[in-house]
Amino acid sequence: MADTTGDRPGTGDRSDTGAALAERIDTLMPRAKADLAELVAIPSVADPRQFPPEECHRAARWVADAFTEAGLLDVRLEETPDGSHAVVGHRPGPEGSPTVLLYCHYDVQPPLDEAAWNSPPFTLTERDGRWYGRGSADCKGNIVMHLTALRALGDDLPVGLKFVAEGSEEQGTGGLEAYVAAHPGDICADALLICDTGNAAVGRPTATTALRGLANVVVTVSTLRGDLHSGMFGGPTPDALAALIQMLSTLRGPDGGTRIDGLDCTGTWTGVPYAEEQFRADASVLDGVRLTGSGSVADRLWARPAVTVLGIDCAPVVGSAAAVPATARARVSLRVPPGTDSDAALAALTAHLTAAAPWGARVSIEKEGTGSPFRAATDGPAYRAMGRAMEQAYGRPMEFLGQGGSIPLCNVLAETCPDAEIILMGVEEPRCLIHAPDESVDPTEIRNMALVEALFLLDYAANH
């Protein structure tokens, strides 16, 4: 079992147990920071076009070694159909105890513009009470949260555990989804803790109950056999980039809200609201810039489709020539709310873009990927235990929120393990700026969510 420090918490009075766990986790936080620093230093971007695949393998090996040291058995690397590696392990529980899956992923987003970071993206840096670095929150902070919870419990682990760490979640290539369907025995449990989300804000305990799905495409527009001199031919010559820009502009209405033919863009959110002032601060919206769309912020985030142009291939400003472009292409992402089929959304997006092409421009649309939206059932014993654990750790009731992001794995898990309760939680909160420069994590969230997880495992075993 893991190296331990201090008295091991007992399983007696709930408040005494919580205090002992909290004290123990406090003593473990320096180790948590050291672990996170080691993990962040590994640039585990699962895209061989940008980073060597060896870095992902190195991160996988680190995770396997750490969870073996923390007491899991048979921790191994399993190759998934997309060529990535899942770290899989388990630990049996006492006779008759429930089983809990702990999920996380060790791959990270690329750093994007490193010049936009205020500290090196792959060096964990403390600043203003937060820990900065790529993956510090998404999702290596959750790896450290799991480790801290297990170390705090020591040998007093009253449930069976299964563990999986994904290696290509950020690329959306579906490796683990395929692995789960083929190896349900490695994954299925009574409760699945999918630790790749987080709280509504620092100090507000939250379980995510709804996820948007996605439909991503790459659209290519062609108008000429080759680029032409804009002085000699500009005017009547159909400009592929101008055609693409015009097509993309039709995906939004005058208020900036998503408007795609064949898709309902009027849904409403009935859960906890998201104040516009708080959202503006969380999203770092510049003064004087209006939010796009209509309805509440929660409606737009969690109940309606949302389109984003992720990238455009065209000549860069520096080095561009005086030429009419013959071709241009864009990567377009459509987030899909629960209640909307992602394949139907993909078909609507494809049809809309094709119909919007001006001047008879030739359009080809490549499907990049889809993921179904997800809604969790919240009326089981695992949710009740999680609610008690969160309230004990944070001193306030657990809230339910939606998440604008997509985790396609959740639907695969729901289909493969139909009797399992799926709880989405973690250390991420809006100030983390996941996927953006200067990603960070609040260490108090690692501390408190590790306490939540440890309390949950004790409570769930006692009340399953």
LINQUIFEN-V298767 format. One record per helix or strand of 2 or more residues. SS is the DSSP state (H for helix, E for strand). FROM is the first residue (numbers start at 1). LEN is the number of residues. Records with the same first field share a line. If there is no record, write none. Layout:
BEGIN
SS = FROM-LEN ; FROM-LEN
END
This chain:
BEGIN
H = 14-27 ; 53-17 ; 114-3 ; 140-14 ; 169-3 ; 175-8 ; 184-4 ; 230-4 ; 240-10 ; 276-8 ; 297-7 ; 342-14 ; 381-14 ; 409-8 ; 430-3 ; 443-21
E = 73-7 ; 85-7 ; 99-7 ; 125-3 ; 130-3 ; 160-7 ; 191-5 ; 206-6 ; 213-10 ; 228-2 ; 306-8 ; 323-2 ; 327-10 ; 362-10 ; 374-2 ; 399-5 ; 421-5 ; 440-3
END
